[in-house]
Amino acid sequence: MASNWRITVTLPEQFKQFLEQWAQNEHRSVSNLAASILINAAQEKISISEATLENKKSKSQTIKKSNSKPKSTKSANPKPIT
């Protein structure tokens, strides 16, 4: 069974009432709401990072292909025309 990681977060007082109301509207604790917000933000960041990495790989492969020398269609020993 996976264990959970606990952290302590200190926020400015101005967010207290907003977060309490938000949590109440979703029938959850402020702690659970905060965990949900952090998990969603981390998952979004991971998705963006993976997409950026894939985009960089794709661009790198395109650059490698365009920098490679094209193969000559002429044969090394052309036959004379008779």
C-alpha positions as CSV (number, residue, x, y, z in Angstrom):
1,M,0.0,0.0,0.0
2,A,1.4,3.4,-1.0
3,S,2.0,5.8,1.8
4,N,1.0,9.5,1.6
5,W,3.4,12.4,2.0
6,R,2.6,15.1,4.4
7,I,3.5,18.7,4.0
8,T,2.8,21.9,5.8
9,V,1.8,25.0,3.8
10,T,1.5,28.5,5.1
11,L,-0.8,30.9,3.1
12,P,-1.7,34.5,3.5
13,E,-4.7,35.1,5.7
14,Q,-6.6,36.6,2.8
15,F,-7.1,33.1,1.3
16,K,-8.6,31.5,4.4
17,Q,-12.2,32.4,3.9
18,F,-12.1,31.7,0.2
19,L,-10.6,28.2,0.6
20,E,-12.9,27.4,3.5
21,Q,-16.0,28.3,1.4
22,W,-14.6,26.4,-1.6
23,A,-14.0,23.3,0.4
24,Q,-17.4,23.5,2.0
25,N,-19.1,23.8,-1.4
26,E,-17.3,20.6,-2.5
27,H,-18.1,18.8,0.8
28,R,-14.4,18.3,1.7
29,S,-11.9,19.6,4.1
30,V,-9.6,22.4,3.3
31,S,-6.7,20.0,3.6
32,N,-8.3,17.6,1.1
33,L,-9.1,20.5,-1.2
34,A,-5.5,21.8,-1.0
35,A,-4.2,18.2,-1.8
36,S,-6.5,18.0,-4.8
37,I,-5.4,21.4,-6.1
38,L,-1.7,20.5,-5.8
39,I,-2.2,17.1,-7.4
40,N,-4.1,18.6,-10.3
41,A,-1.4,21.3,-10.8
42,A,1.4,18.8,-10.6
43,Q,-0.3,16.5,-13.2
44,E,-0.8,19.4,-15.5
45,K,2.8,20.5,-15.2
46,I,3.9,16.9,-15.9
47,S,1.7,16.7,-19.0
48,I,3.1,20.0,-20.2
49,S,6.7,18.9,-19.6
50,E,6.1,15.6,-21.4
51,A,4.5,17.4,-24.4
52,T,7.4,19.8,-24.5
53,L,9.9,17.0,-24.3
54,E,8.1,15.1,-27.2
55,N,8.1,18.3,-29.2
56,K,11.8,18.8,-28.7
57,K,12.5,15.2,-29.7
58,S,10.4,15.6,-32.8
59,K,12.1,18.8,-33.8
60,S,15.5,17.3,-33.2
61,Q,14.7,14.3,-35.4
62,T,13.4,16.7,-38.1
63,I,16.7,18.7,-38.0
64,K,18.8,15.5,-38.1
65,K,16.8,14.3,-41.2
66,S,17.2,17.7,-43.0
67,N,21.0,17.8,-42.2
68,S,21.7,14.4,-43.5
69,K,23.2,14.2,-47.0
70,P,20.7,13.1,-49.7
71,K,21.7,9.9,-51.4
72,S,22.8,10.4,-55.0
73,T,20.7,8.8,-57.6
74,K,23.7,8.5,-60.0
75,S,25.5,5.2,-60.0
76,A,29.2,5.1,-59.1
77,N,30.2,3.7,-62.6
78,P,27.8,5.1,-65.2
79,K,27.4,3.1,-68.3
80,P,28.3,4.9,-71.5
81,I,25.5,5.7,-73.9
82,T,25.9,3.7,-77.1
